[in-house]
Amino acid sequence: MFSKTFASLILASLLSVGKAGAQDFSEIKVIEDSLVLTADSMYNGFLPEMRVIYNEQFVRQLIRALKQPNSYSYDFPKLKEKINIIGPDDKSFRMFNWGIAPTEVTRRYYGAIQMPGEQLKLYPLMDHSDKIKKGAEDSVLTNGRWFGAIYYRIMPQEVNGQTVYTMFGLNAGNALSTKKLMDPMVITAKGPVFGAPIFNVTSQGNPSQRINRFVMEYKKNVQASLNWDKELNAVYLDKLVSDVNDPNRKYTYVPSGQMDGFRWNNGYWNYVEDLVPVDPLTDGAAPAPVPVKTAKE
């Protein structure tokens, strides 16, 4: 229901999009102030149903702001303190990205990809992560059926003459577990496509194929890392184990203290076991510090 509402709001708001004119941000700044106030209510509404209503209001206001002339050139300095506004270094697009709590134990994610240009071109992202369970690593998705997340890093790679953006995201929508993911995205003429076989990791469901996205699922309220480290020249991630010795129950997974990772080579993310080696300790010895930063998300 939430996805359909979001889609209809976006489509209805885009019907009267006009061409950009002179670079005057006075109107967009006024709308931005309203967006900030609405975002506070969207996040902190006492009743969960009120958060949904404020979210719909927020979407309308955001579209109104983006329809202003030259909106792609406006940085939204106040709004980016309330929601996630992120884009790749090549500035080929930017994404407005946020999540709300429609119930006390779940989260739902929203996103809209804005393309540069004189006319507003916007792709709404419809969160279907609650329906994408088994097969999530193998699926190829679109903006109309998106594995919702809050993105905290975007890394572009050239693959066969095409730019593929590896999207690092966090999804805490499940009541029992949290997921982090590396989700490849390509912008096509019809819009964004999520998922590509750029991981040298075999699919469990189809051993003859590579996975299309890497999903790391672990116990709720546990901290686990998945991020890029420049010094290591690699993605680092916590190796996870079940704290009840049942590998089929991902919601029991916790960090083992070891670090694996991915390195980009020959057009693939290649899995690296023991990216940061752990030295065995003699009795009474203190462990050496691990030279890896903790992911903020």
DAVENCOR-V652674 format. One record per residue. N is the residue number from 1. SS is DSSP state (alpha for helix, beta for strand, coil for the rest). PSI is psi in radians with two decimals (999 if undefined). BURIAL is b if it has 24 or more other C-alpha atoms within 12 Angstrom, else e. Layout:
[[N	SS	PSI	BURIAL] [N	SS	PSI	BURIAL]]
//
This chain:
[[1	coil	-0.76	e] [2	alpha	-0.69	b] [3	alpha	-0.74	b] [4	alpha	-0.71	e] [5	alpha	-0.79	e] [6	alpha	-0.78	b] [7	alpha	-0.78	b] [8	alpha	-0.62	e] [9	alpha	-0.79	b] [10	alpha	-0.85	b] [11	alpha	-0.74	e] [12	alpha	-0.64	e] [13	alpha	-0.39	b] [14	coil	-0.07	b] [15	coil	-0.49	e] [16	coil	0.54	e] [17	coil	2.33	e] [18	coil	3.13	e] [19	beta	2.67	e] [20	coil	2.56	e] [21	coil	-2.45	e] [22	coil	2.73	e] [23	coil	1.53	e] [24	coil	1.98	e] [25	coil	0.23	b] [26	alpha	-0.76	e] [27	alpha	-0.69	e] [28	alpha	-0.52	b] [29	alpha	-0.64	b] [30	alpha	-0.77	e] [31	alpha	-0.65	b] [32	alpha	-0.71	b] [33	alpha	-0.70	b] [34	alpha	-0.67	b] [35	alpha	-0.70	b] [36	alpha	-0.76	b] [37	alpha	-0.75	b] [38	alpha	-0.66	b] [39	alpha	-0.69	b] [40	alpha	-0.76	b] [41	alpha	-0.64	b] [42	alpha	-0.65	b] [43	alpha	-0.63	b] [44	alpha	0.15	e] [45	coil	2.35	e] [46	coil	-0.70	e] [47	coil	2.31	e] [48	alpha	-0.66	e] [49	alpha	-0.48	e] [50	alpha	-0.54	e] [51	alpha	-0.66	b] [52	alpha	-0.74	b] [53	alpha	-0.78	b] [54	alpha	-0.56	b] [55	alpha	-0.73	b] [56	alpha	-0.71	b] [57	alpha	-0.68	b] [58	alpha	-0.74	b] [59	alpha	-0.80	b] [60	alpha	-0.75	b] [61	alpha	-0.68	b] [62	alpha	-0.77	b] [63	alpha	-0.72	b] [64	alpha	-0.71	b] [65	alpha	-0.75	b] [66	alpha	-0.33	b] [67	coil	-0.13	b] [68	coil	2.63	b] [69	coil	2.37	b] [70	coil	0.56	b] [71	alpha	-0.48	b] [72	alpha	-0.43	b] [73	alpha	-0.15	b] [74	coil	2.37	b] [75	coil	-0.23	e] [76	coil	1.03	b] [77	coil	-0.58	e] [78	coil	-0.73	e] [79	alpha	-0.60	b] [80	alpha	-0.15	e] [81	alpha	-0.21	e] [82	coil	-0.65	b] [83	coil	3.00	b] [84	beta	2.10	b] [85	beta	1.98	b] [86	beta	2.61	b] [87	coil	2.88	b] [88	coil	2.89	b] [89	coil	-0.48	e] [90	coil	-0.03	e] [91	coil	0.54	e] [92	coil	-0.27	e] [93	beta	2.96	b] [94	beta	2.72	b] [95	beta	2.33	b] [96	beta	2.20	b] [97	beta	2.22	b] [98	beta	3.00	b] [99	beta	2.63	b] [100	beta	2.92	b] [101	coil	1.59	b] [102	coil	-0.31	b] [103	coil	3.06	e] [104	coil	-0.30	e] [105	coil	0.02	e] [106	coil	2.84	e] [107	coil	2.59	b] [108	beta	2.43	b] [109	beta	2.59	b] [110	beta	2.61	b] [111	beta	2.71	b] [112	beta	2.20	b] [113	beta	2.10	b] [114	beta	2.26	b] [115	beta	2.60	b] [116	coil	2.68	b] [117	coil	2.91	e] [118	coil	-0.58	e] [119	beta	2.53	e] [120	coil	2.15	b] [121	beta	1.99	b] [122	beta	2.34	b] [123	beta	1.91	b] [124	beta	2.54	b] [125	beta	2.18	b] [126	beta	2.00	b] [127	beta	2.02	b] [128	coil	0.36	b] [129	coil	-0.46	b] [130	coil	-0.31	b] [131	coil	-0.27	e] [132	coil	1.68	e] [133	coil	-1.57	e] [134	coil	2.38	e] [135	coil	0.11	e] [136	coil	-0.62	b] [137	coil	-0.32	b] [138	coil	-0.24	b] [139	coil	2.55	b] [140	coil	2.13	b] [141	beta	2.94	b] [142	beta	3.12	b] [143	coil	-0.41	b] [144	coil	-0.22	b] [145	beta	1.55	b] [146	beta	2.49	b] [147	coil	1.62	b] [148	coil	2.51	b] [149	coil	2.83	b] [150	beta	2.09	b] [151	beta	2.40	b] [152	beta	-0.06	b] [153	beta	2.50	b] [154	beta	2.18	b] [155	beta	2.06	b] [156	beta	2.46	b] [157	beta	2.57	b] [158	beta	2.15	e] [159	beta	1.95	e] [160	coil	0.77	e] [161	coil	0.11	e] [162	beta	2.47	e] [163	beta	2.14	b] [164	beta	2.22	b] [165	beta	2.07	b] [166	beta	2.01	b] [167	beta	2.09	b] [168	beta	2.12	b] [169	beta	2.86	b] [170	beta	2.26	b] [171	beta	1.99	b] [172	coil	0.54	b] [173	coil	-0.32	b] [174	coil	2.52	b] [175	coil	-0.35	e] [176	coil	-0.45	e] [177	beta	2.92	b] [178	beta	2.60	b] [179	beta	2.46	b] [180	beta	2.59	b] [181	beta	2.67	b] [182	beta	1.92	b] [183	beta	1.86	b] [184	beta	2.44	b] [185	beta	2.41	b] [186	beta	2.36	b] [187	beta	2.02	b] [188	beta	3.08	e] [189	coil	-0.44	e] [190	coil	-0.05	e] [191	beta	-3.06	b] [192	beta	2.50	b] [193	beta	2.25	b] [194	beta	2.29	b] [195	coil	2.21	b] [196	coil	2.56	b] [197	coil	1.08	b] [198	coil	0.29	b] [199	beta	2.27	b] [200	coil	1.02	b] [201	coil	2.25	b] [202	beta	2.40	e] [203	coil	2.34	b] [204	coil	-0.59	e] [205	coil	-0.47	e] [206	coil	1.53	e] [207	coil	-0.23	e] [208	coil	-0.04	e] [209	coil	2.79	e] [210	beta	2.74	b] [211	coil	2.72	b] [212	coil	-0.28	b] [213	beta	2.66	b] [214	beta	2.13	b] [215	beta	2.22	b] [216	beta	1.94	b] [217	beta	2.43	b] [218	beta	3.00	b] [219	beta	2.43	b] [220	coil	2.47	b] [221	coil	0.24	e] [222	coil	2.48	b] [223	coil	2.23	b] [224	coil	2.52	b] [225	coil	2.47	b] [226	beta	1.79	b] [227	beta	2.99	b] [228	beta	2.45	b] [229	beta	2.08	b] [230	coil	-0.70	e] [231	coil	-0.67	e] [232	coil	-0.29	e] [233	coil	0.80	e] [234	beta	2.79	b] [235	beta	2.30	b] [236	beta	2.58	b] [237	beta	2.61	b] [238	beta	2.31	b] [239	beta	2.25	b] [240	beta	2.58	b] [241	beta	2.70	b] [242	beta	2.29	e] [243	coil	0.01	e] [244	coil	0.26	e] [245	coil	0.70	e] [246	coil	1.64	e] [247	coil	-0.22	e] [248	coil	-0.22	e] [249	coil	1.55	e] [250	alpha	-0.46	b] [251	alpha	0.00	b] [252	alpha	0.07	b] [253	beta	2.42	b] [254	beta	2.77	b] [255	beta	2.44	b] [256	beta	-0.20	e] [257	beta	-0.13	e] [258	beta	2.73	b] [259	beta	2.18	b] [260	beta	-3.00	b] [261	beta	-3.02	b] [262	beta	2.48	b] [263	beta	2.47	b] [264	beta	2.18	b] [265	beta	2.31	e] [266	coil	0.69	e] [267	coil	0.20	e] [268	beta	2.64	b] [269	beta	1.98	b] [270	beta	2.22	b] [271	beta	2.37	b] [272	beta	2.02	b] [273	beta	2.47	e] [274	beta	0.96	e] [275	beta	-0.72	b] [276	beta	1.75	b] [277	coil	2.48	e] [278	coil	2.04	e] [279	coil	2.34	e] [280	coil	2.47	e] [281	coil	2.48	e] [282	coil	2.83	e] [283	coil	2.25	e] [284	coil	-0.10	e] [285	coil	2.57	e] [286	coil	2.47	e] [287	coil	2.52	e] [288	coil	2.54	e] [289	coil	2.47	e] [290	coil	2.19	e] [291	coil	0.99	e] [292	coil	2.32	b] [293	coil	2.57	e] [294	coil	2.37	e] [295	coil	2.43	e] [296	coil	-0.48	e] [297	coil	999	b]]
//
